[in-house]
Amino acid sequence: MYYDKLIFEISTEGRKGYTLPTPEIKRYDLPETLLRDDCPGLPEVSELDVVRHYTNVSFKNFGIEKGFYPLGSCTMKYNPKINQDMSNLPGFTSIHPYQPIETMQGLLHVYYETQRMLSEISGLDTFTLNSYAGAHGELVGLMIMKAYHESRGDFKRKKVIVPDSAHGTNPASATVAGLESVEVKSNKDGTVNVNDLKAVLDDEVAGIMLTNPNTAGIFEKDILTIAKLVHDAGGLLYYDGANLNPLLGIARPGDMGFDIMHINLHKTFSTPHGGGGPGSGPVGVNKKLVKFLPKPVIEKHEEGYTIDYDGDALTIGQISHFYGNAGVYLKAYTYLLTIGKENLPNVARYSTLNANYIKESLKDVYHLPIEGVCKHEFVFDGLKDKSTGVKTLDIAKRLLDFDMHPPTVYFPLTFKEAIMIEPPENESKQTIDRFIDVMRSIAKEAIENPEKVKGAPYNTVVKRLDEALAARNPIVKYKDLLEQ
Ligand SMILES: *Cc1c(COP(=O)(O)O)cnc(C)c1O
């Protein structure tokens, strides 16, 4: 029922009759001397061989459709096929940005509605879907922050406070935006140390970048105090909303006092993720910052949607070609309608339940540095038994032998042997129980046969790689690989 309605809505809106101009086809007459006598004799491969080749290549890879993928701070969530089906509707795939506005009302409707739903979920006034990734969203958000201070003639505000537990993109984005990041040390559980924060707040602070719950999965209980302190000092609050699972339908960054945020559609809203894109990192702002949003801006009027290519006089300008990655927000829109408003809190509840279930089931064998209830993810600090010599990297490699992707390792930097586990909401209890069993068996093996764990993986296409060399001297050409 629900799907029928959705398909109908998208297809009729998206297809509203239009014709693209037929391109003019030019014919060239080549001189005789350049013409071939025979067919070019290109190598040929049968369809079957091509299919086998790609199927085999896909088996060598690991993806969410192959096995459990509990990569902390990454929300590796299944991408339902209906998302793909909807974004593949011809009415969307054949749209050209320069075609008349009245012929793309369906797509603009999706843009506008996605933006509106994100506002409702986050408590921020307006969103733009123009930015292409989380880090891109951060840059856009910080450019807005900078433009806000400059519009008030306050040019000395250049400092952005970033806790040491933050994602690496945060300080990087601050630098790219022409601001300067100032690191503050976190408490042991990754929460902000309010006294340390007070010490760095002055009239040069542009704002603070935070994520709540933090990377260790702990909710910042002092968030209202922090928001007041930063606002009183004249700064703004930026929310890194890459991983929004634990908040959906339960709590809103806007209500916590945040002024700007980005969201990763390719994490929380089940659009494909990895391999460098395509992604989408919508940016939301509260009322006083709407005029700084990038252009173009999609607007809704009684007679339909329009695109304002000029934006407000104070806009930070254009940050993407046209209006973002349409294929991505079409998928996120589908996901949101499929889940439905009334079910949205279940995403938060199940992801939180899954994380706590794993944490409690393994904490007798893995070292849990932060006791208590976590949100959507949590951190172990290596094995509890430190005498085995088995490191976090060995455990990660051993997991591959059981067809499971390792969790995030050695991040956050606050724990030496960090293993950061994030199970999304849509994993079954069977899958989670199997992960727990495998993690327990590795812990046991580390005591009984540590060398075995240190030599892993055994069942993968390539064995243990020299990761430093692989990062510094990547071999990306097939020919170079053959010469190896
Ligand atoms: C993934 C992530 C980002 C960056 O998002 P990209 O789309 O990879 O640029 C930023 N912050 C946090 C907390 C993240 O998990």
The ligand as an SDF file (V2000), in Angstrom:
LIG
                    3D

 15 15  0  0  0  0  0  0  0  0999 V2000
   32.0480   10.0110    8.2840 C   0  0  0  0  0  0  0  0  0  0  0  0
   32.1710   11.1380    9.1890 C   0  0  0  0  0  0  0  0  0  0  0  0
   32.5050   12.4200    8.6940 C   0  0  0  0  0  0  0  0  0  0  0  0
   32.8920   12.6880    7.2520 C   0  0  0  0  0  0  0  0  0  0  0  0
   31.9370   12.3450    6.2970 O   0  0  0  0  0  0  0  0  0  0  0  0
   32.3750   12.0780    4.7690 P   0  0  0  0  0  0  0  0  0  0  0  0
   31.1010   11.9260    4.0190 O   0  0  0  0  0  0  0  0  0  0  0  0
   33.1910   10.8310    4.7870 O   0  0  0  0  0  0  0  0  0  0  0  0
   33.1610   13.2540    4.3010 O   0  0  0  0  0  0  0  0  0  0  0  0
   32.5320   13.4590    9.6050 C   0  0  0  0  0  0  0  0  0  0  0  0
   32.2780   13.2600   10.9080 N   0  0  0  0  0  0  0  0  0  0  0  0
   31.9750   12.0430   11.4210 C   0  0  0  0  0  0  0  0  0  0  0  0
   31.6890   11.8880   12.8880 C   0  0  0  0  0  0  0  0  0  0  0  0
   31.9160   10.9390   10.5770 C   0  0  0  0  0  0  0  0  0  0  0  0
   31.6270    9.7410   11.0760 O   0  0  0  0  0  0  0  0  0  0  0  0
  1  2  1  0
  2  3  1  0
  2 14  2  0
  3  4  1  0
  3 10  2  0
  4  5  1  0
  5  6  1  0
  6  7  2  0
  6  8  1  0
  6  9  1  0
 10 11  1  0
 11 12  2  0
 12 13  1  0
 12 14  1  0
 14 15  1  0
M  END
$$$$
